[in-house]
Amino acid sequence: MVVESEPLEDERGSFARAFCADAFRDAGFPVNVAQCNTSFNRLRGTLRGLHYQAAPAAEAKLVRCTCGRIFDVAVDLRPDSPAFCEWTGVELAPGAHRAHLIPEGCAHAFITLADESEVFYLMARAYSPEHARGVRWDDPAFAIEWPIRPSVISAHDANFADFAPKTGP
């Protein structure tokens, strides 16, 4: 889900609500914030992901780009979902006033479209190393249409296995 903020502008600049627990709950997406993370990426073409946490530590994320520009991706890994193995992607940048809400049971990744890009996440659960998982960014099961080819990717992320579609996360 793409979350659009509505900035109020005046002679000083603008103000926008970036997160409201009541509004998310009313829209059917309750998100309790347990942790906030930032990711700074020096170079255009840096790819991080596809990451997720397995149950019972599955996490929802609200992702926003605070500097630079990214293409943010979520892949539905929930076996009972009508969107199972489908992906969605959205470009995020500071002036766009939008965020990407990623539900529990979905994998997340992004690629930077500008040097010096920073990503800010609100996490519904704290990181749990024993539940951390990942799948390959270019897994043919998803056929993600990345806008550019990665030029920087960690060995950890590059060596994730393909997803096993019959089993889910």
N, C-alpha and C positions, 0 to 999 in steps of 0.2 A: 504494500500500500504506500503510495506517495502522499506525504503530509505537506500541505501547502500552508505557510504562515501568511497572515495578512498584516503587513507592516503599517503602522500609523506614522505618517510623516509630518514634520513641521520644519521650522527654520533651523533646528538643531541637527536634524537627520531623521532617523526612524527608530521605532521600537516595535518589536514583534514578540509574541508569546511563542517560545520554541517547544514547550511541553506543558500539557495540562492533564493531570491524571483523570480528572472528572470528564473532560471531553473525550479522552481515549476510551474510558469505561463506557460512556454513553454511546459511543460508536461501535461498541462490541469488542474492543481491543484493550482489555485491562492490562496496564503495564506498571508494575511496581519496580521502581529503580533501586537496584542493589549495588550497582557499581557504575562508574563512569571511566572511560578510557579515551586516550588520544593516540593517534598514530601519525608521526611525521615522516614524510617520504621525500627524499632529496630530489629524485629524478623522475621525469616524465617516463611512463612505461613501466613503473614499478607495480607489480601485481602481488596482492596478498590474498590468500585463500585457495580453495574453498574450505572454510572452517565451520564447524558446528559442535555442539555438546550433545552427547547422547543422554537419553532418559536415565535416571530421573532428574538430571541436571540440565535438561533442554532449556534454552534461553531465548527470549525475544530480545530484539535490538532495535533501537532507534538511531539511525546513522545520519550524520550531518557533515558536510564539508565546510570547514571554517577558514581555509586558505587554499588557494589553487583551484583545482578542478579534478573530479573523479567520475568514472563510470562505475556505479555500484550495482551489484548483482545478488539476487537471492534465488536459490534453487529449492523447490519443494521436495523434501525427502520423506514426507508423511505418506506411508503406503495406502492409507484409506482416503487420501485427498483426491478430489477430481483433477487437481493440477499436479499430481505426482510426477516427478522428474521434469516438470516444466520450469522455466526460468523467467525472471523479469529483471529488467535493467533500467536504470535511470541515471541521467547525468546530474551530479550535484556540484554546486558552486556556492560561495558565500552570498552573492547578490541575488540568487534565484529564490531564496526564502523557502526552501523545501528540504524535506528529510525523507528517508526511506525506512518504513516500519517493516521489520522482518520477524514473522511469527516463530514461535517454538517449532522445532522440527524442520527448519529450513537451513541450508548451508548459505554462507555469506562470503563474498569476495569483492574486491574492487581493483581497478587499475587506474593509476594516475594519468591524467591527461595534460598535466602541467607540472613543471618543476616546483619543488617546495610546496607540496600539497599536504594539508593536515586534515585528519578525519577525527571527529568526536563522536563517541558512542555512549548512549545510555543503555545499560544492560539490566535485564529483569532478574538475573541471577549472578552471583559472584562466580568468577572463573573457577572451574574444577578440573585440575590437570588430569585426573583419572577418567574424566568423561570427555576430554577433548578429542575430537576426531577431524578428519578432513578427507576430501576427495579431490581428484585431479582437476585442475582448472579447465583443461581442454578435453575432458571426458566426452567421448562421442555419445554417451547416453543422454547428455544434456544439449549438445550442439549450441553452446552459447556463442552469440555473435559479438565478440569483443570488437570495439571500435579500432583498436590498434593491437599489434603483437607485443607481448611483454619483452622488455629488455633487461629488467631486473626482477629476479624471483629467488627466494631463498631455496636452498637445497631441500629443506624440510617440506616446503609447499610443492616444489617440483617433483618430489618423489612420492606424493600421495598415490594410492592405488585408485583404479577405476571403481565406480560405485556398483554395488551389487543390487540391482533394482528390485529383486524379489524379497529382500530382507529389510530394507529401510534402515534408518539410523539406529 
